Amino acid sequence: MLTPPEDFVDWVAGHRTRLLRSAYLLTGDRAQAEDLVQEAVIKVAERWGRLRSGHPTAYARTVIVHDQASWWRGSRETPSAEPLGDHALPEADHAGRSVLLSALGRLPRRQRAVVVLRYFDDLTERETAEALGVTVGTVKSQAHHALRSLRSYTDVRDLVGLDEQETTR
């Protein structure tokens, strides 16, 4: 058995938690999120020679999004929203985490992916478009619709302190 390069091991150690959080927010299922990240890490390892000097995290994120979309098309099941743990969402209380996971679970798959990549992973519109394999215009449109939907959910409005008038903007 070959020993992986030290820089690859360091990359995995430094990025696994964020990739896992993103995968969990996309799926709502801890086991599936772990599987997606494991598959992405394997694919990065297979291409490490080319990716090490490029953008291995962007590649891994794209793999996660595409593999999740393939799974979603195959199952058409609604993901569960069981808590992943304290590191899943930054600085959110348990009630807030439950509301957020439930709200994300109600969004269509592509809108959820845009929200996770843009606002949790803090990617630019261009980086999000590249990860999803869509145009920047699609990212903007999906983000607009997703945020509008999130603002319309009573539980989300209550969580962030929006009143009814603020959701119509």
Phi, psi and chi 1 to 4 in degrees:
 res  aa     phi    psi   chi1   chi2   chi3   chi4
   1 MET       -  132.3 -178.2  161.1  165.4      -
   2 LEU   -79.7  144.0  -65.7  173.7      -      -
   3 THR   -86.9  129.2  -56.7      -      -      -
   4 PRO   -67.7  152.3   16.5  -21.7      -      -
   5 PRO   -59.6  147.1  -16.0   24.6      -      -
   6 GLU   -60.8  -37.8 -171.6  174.2  -32.1      -
   7 ASP   -67.4  -30.7   57.0  -15.7      -      -
   8 PHE   -68.4  -45.7  173.5   76.0      -      -
   9 VAL   -59.5  -42.8  172.7      -      -      -
  10 ASP   -63.5  -41.6  -69.1  -16.3      -      -
  11 TRP   -61.0  -47.2  173.6   81.9      -      -
  12 VAL   -59.8  -47.3  171.8      -      -      -
  13 ALA   -60.5  -36.0      -      -      -      -
  14 GLY   -82.5  -18.3      -      -      -      -
  15 HIS  -122.2  -11.3  -67.7   85.2      -      -
  16 ARG   -58.9  -44.7 -173.9  178.0 -177.1  -76.0
  17 THR   -62.7  -44.0  -59.9      -      -      -
  18 ARG   -66.4  -40.6  -77.1 -168.7   63.0  142.8
  19 LEU   -63.3  -40.5  -67.9  171.5      -      -
  20 LEU   -64.2  -43.0 -175.4   57.2      -      -
  21 ARG   -60.8  -46.2 -176.8 -161.4   64.7 -165.5
  22 SER   -61.7  -45.0  -62.2      -      -      -
  23 ALA   -62.8  -39.2      -      -      -      -
  24 TYR   -65.9  -42.4  178.4   69.4      -      -
  25 LEU   -65.7  -30.6  -69.4  171.5      -      -
  26 LEU   -71.6  -37.8  -72.2  170.6      -      -
  27 THR  -102.1  -32.8   65.4      -      -      -
  28 GLY    76.2    9.1      -      -      -      -
  29 ASP  -133.4  120.4 -179.7   88.7      -      -
  30 ARG   -62.2  -46.4 -178.9 -176.4  178.9  133.6
  31 ALA   -63.3  -43.1      -      -      -      -
  32 GLN   -66.4  -38.8 -174.9 -173.2    0.5      -
  33 ALA   -60.8  -44.5      -      -      -      -
  34 GLU   -62.6  -40.3  -70.4  172.5  -10.4      -
  35 ASP   -63.5  -43.3  -71.2  -13.2      -      -
  36 LEU   -62.0  -43.3  -73.5  170.4      -      -
  37 VAL   -67.1  -41.3  170.5      -      -      -
  38 GLN   -60.9  -44.8 -178.4  175.9  -13.8      -
  39 GLU   -63.1  -40.7  -73.5  -61.7  -43.8      -
  40 ALA   -64.5  -41.8      -      -      -      -
  41 VAL   -63.5  -39.9  167.6      -      -      -
  42 ILE   -62.3  -44.2  -70.9  169.0      -      -
  43 LYS   -67.1  -36.7  -70.4  176.1 -178.7  177.8
  44 VAL   -65.3  -43.2  168.0      -      -      -
  45 ALA   -59.5  -40.5      -      -      -      -
  46 GLU   -64.3  -25.9  -68.7  170.0  -13.9      -
  47 ARG  -114.8   17.2  -66.2  159.3 -177.2   80.6
  48 TRP   -56.9  -36.9 -172.6 -111.5      -      -
  49 GLY   -56.5  -38.5      -      -      -      -
  50 ARG   -85.6  -34.9  -74.0 -168.4  -32.5 -111.2
  51 LEU   -83.8  -24.0  -68.6  172.6      -      -
  52 ARG   -56.2  -35.2   77.1  172.4    8.9  122.6
  53 SER   -97.1    1.7   61.2      -      -      -
  54 GLY  -108.1 -119.7      -      -      -      -
  55 HIS  -131.0   73.3  -58.3  -75.2      -      -
  56 PRO   -62.4  -32.7   19.9  -28.8      -      -
  57 THR   -69.4  -41.2  -54.0      -      -      -
  58 ALA   -62.4  -41.7      -      -      -      -
  59 TYR   -62.9  -46.0 -179.7   79.3      -      -
  60 ALA   -60.8  -42.5      -      -      -      -
  61 ARG   -62.5  -42.6 -160.4  176.5  -73.3  117.6
  62 THR   -62.7  -42.4  -60.7      -      -      -
  63 VAL   -60.0  -44.8  168.4      -      -      -
  64 ILE   -60.8  -47.9  -71.2  168.4      -      -
  65 VAL   -62.9  -44.7  169.5      -      -      -
  66 HIS   -68.8  -42.3  -73.2 -132.6      -      -
  67 ASP   -65.9  -37.4  -74.2   -3.0      -      -
  68 GLN   -65.7  -40.4 -169.3  -86.6  -27.3      -
  69 ALA   -63.4  -39.4      -      -      -      -
  70 SER   -64.3  -43.6  -64.2      -      -      -
  71 TRP   -62.5  -44.2  172.4   86.6      -      -
  72 TRP   -62.0  -42.8 -175.9   83.5      -      -
  73 ARG   -63.2  -34.8  -81.0 -167.3  -71.3  -79.7
  74 GLY   -76.2  -30.4      -      -      -      -
  75 SER  -103.7  -37.9   71.6      -      -      -
  76 ARG    55.3   25.3  -59.7  -76.1 -175.4 -168.9
  77 GLU   -92.9  151.0  -67.7  178.9   14.3      -
  78 THR   -81.8  126.0  -56.5      -      -      -
  79 PRO   -68.6  152.0   22.1  -27.9      -      -
  80 SER   -80.1  164.5   66.3      -      -      -
  81 ALA  -121.6   52.8      -      -      -      -
  82 GLU   -78.5  141.7   71.2 -179.5   58.7      -
  83 PRO   -62.9  138.7  -20.5   30.7      -      -
  84 LEU   -84.6  -35.3  179.3   60.4      -      -
  85 GLY   145.0  177.6      -      -      -      -
  86 ASP   -62.4  -27.7  -68.8  -22.5      -      -
  87 HIS   -86.1   -3.9   64.1  -80.9      -      -
  88 ALA   -65.7  -44.5      -      -      -      -
  89 LEU  -129.4  133.0  -61.7  173.7      -      -
  90 PRO   -68.3  131.7   23.3  -29.6      -      -
  91 GLU    47.2   38.7  -55.4  -57.6  -43.4      -
  92 ALA  -109.8  138.2      -      -      -      -
  93 ASP   -73.8  169.2   60.3   36.9      -      -
  94 HIS   -62.0  -44.2 -175.3   71.5      -      -
  95 ALA   -63.3  -43.1      -      -      -      -
  96 GLY   -63.2  -39.9      -      -      -      -
  97 ARG   -62.2  -43.3 -177.4 -176.5   -6.8 -103.2
  98 SER   -63.6  -42.6  -65.2      -      -      -
  99 VAL   -62.9  -46.1  167.3      -      -      -
 100 LEU   -63.7  -45.4 -178.5   55.9      -      -
 101 LEU   -63.9  -39.4  -69.1  174.0      -      -
 102 SER   -64.1  -43.9  172.5      -      -      -
 103 ALA   -64.3  -43.9      -      -      -      -
 104 LEU   -61.2  -38.7  -76.0  173.2      -      -
 105 GLY   -65.0  -22.1      -      -      -      -
 106 ARG   -84.8  -13.5  -72.7  179.4  -96.4  168.6
 107 LEU   -78.4  149.7  -67.8  174.8      -      -
 108 PRO   -60.8  154.9  -23.1   32.4      -      -
 109 ARG   -51.2  -49.4  178.0 -171.4   57.2   80.8
 110 ARG   -68.6  -39.7 -174.7  170.2  -72.6  175.1
 111 GLN   -62.9  -42.0  -72.0  179.4   16.4      -
 112 ARG   -61.6  -43.6 -177.4  178.5   19.9 -161.5
 113 ALA   -61.2  -42.5      -      -      -      -
 114 VAL   -63.1  -45.0  166.8      -      -      -
 115 VAL   -61.8  -45.0  168.1      -      -      -
 116 VAL   -63.4  -48.6  169.4      -      -      -
 117 LEU   -68.9  -42.0  -64.6  173.3      -      -
 118 ARG   -74.9  -45.3  -77.3  -77.7  -67.8  132.9
 119 TYR  -104.7  -24.0  -56.3  108.5      -      -
 120 PHE   -96.8  -40.4  -72.9   93.9      -      -
 121 ASP   -89.1   -8.4  -72.3   -9.2      -      -
 122 ASP    58.5   41.4 -159.8   27.2      -      -
 123 LEU   -85.0  155.1  -61.3 -176.3      -      -
 124 THR   -72.9  169.1   65.3      -      -      -
 125 GLU   -60.4  -40.7  -70.5  169.8  -20.3      -
 126 ARG   -64.8  -46.4  178.5 -176.3  -79.0  -43.4
 127 GLU   -62.8  -38.6  -68.9  167.4  -26.3      -
 128 THR   -64.6  -44.3  -59.0      -      -      -
 129 ALA   -60.5  -42.4      -      -      -      -
 130 GLU   -64.7  -41.3  -71.4  170.6    2.1      -
 131 ALA   -64.8  -36.0      -      -      -      -
 132 LEU   -90.6  -13.1  -65.0  172.8      -      -
 133 GLY    71.3   36.5      -      -      -      -
 134 VAL  -129.2  178.8  -61.1      -      -      -
 135 THR   -84.2  162.7   65.9      -      -      -
 136 VAL   -61.7  -37.4  170.4      -      -      -
 137 GLY   -60.1  -38.7      -      -      -      -
 138 THR   -65.5  -40.6  -62.2      -      -      -
 139 VAL   -60.6  -47.0  169.1      -      -      -
 140 LYS   -60.4  -45.4  -70.1  178.1 -179.9 -178.6
 141 SER   -64.4  -46.7  171.9      -      -      -
 142 GLN   -65.0  -38.4  -66.8  -65.0  -50.0      -
 143 ALA   -64.2  -43.8      -      -      -      -
 144 HIS   -58.8  -50.0  170.4   78.2      -      -
 145 HIS   -65.2  -39.8  -67.9  -62.7      -      -
 146 ALA   -64.6  -46.8      -      -      -      -
 147 LEU   -65.3  -36.4  -66.3  174.9      -      -
 148 ARG   -63.7  -42.9 -172.0  172.4 -171.2  173.1
 149 SER   -63.3  -46.9  -67.8      -      -      -
 150 LEU   -59.1  -40.6  -70.8  171.0      -      -
 151 ARG   -67.3  -23.4  -73.2 -176.6 -165.1  114.5
 152 SER   -82.3  -15.5   73.9      -      -      -
 153 TYR   -76.7  122.5  -58.6  149.7      -      -
 154 THR   -55.5  -43.4  -56.6      -      -      -
 155 ASP   -65.2  -34.6   51.3   -8.5      -      -
 156 VAL   -71.7  -43.1  173.2      -      -      -
 157 ARG   -57.7  -44.1  -78.6 -162.4  -40.7  -95.1
 158 ASP   -63.7  -39.7  -67.4  -15.3      -      -
 159 LEU   -63.3  -43.4  176.6   67.2      -      -
 160 VAL   -98.4   -0.7  -62.9      -      -      -
 161 GLY    78.6   28.9      -      -      -      -
 162 LEU   -86.3  142.6  -73.5  176.0      -      -
 163 ASP   -98.6  172.8   61.0   27.8      -      -
 164 GLU   -56.6  -38.5 -167.0   70.3   36.7      -
 165 GLN   -66.4  -34.0  -66.8  171.4  -19.0      -
 166 GLU   -72.4  -17.9  -69.4  176.0  -64.7      -
 167 THR   -82.5  -12.5   62.1      -      -      -
 168 THR   -90.5   -3.5   58.3      -      -      -
 169 ARG   -75.8      -  -68.3 -177.4 -170.9  157.4
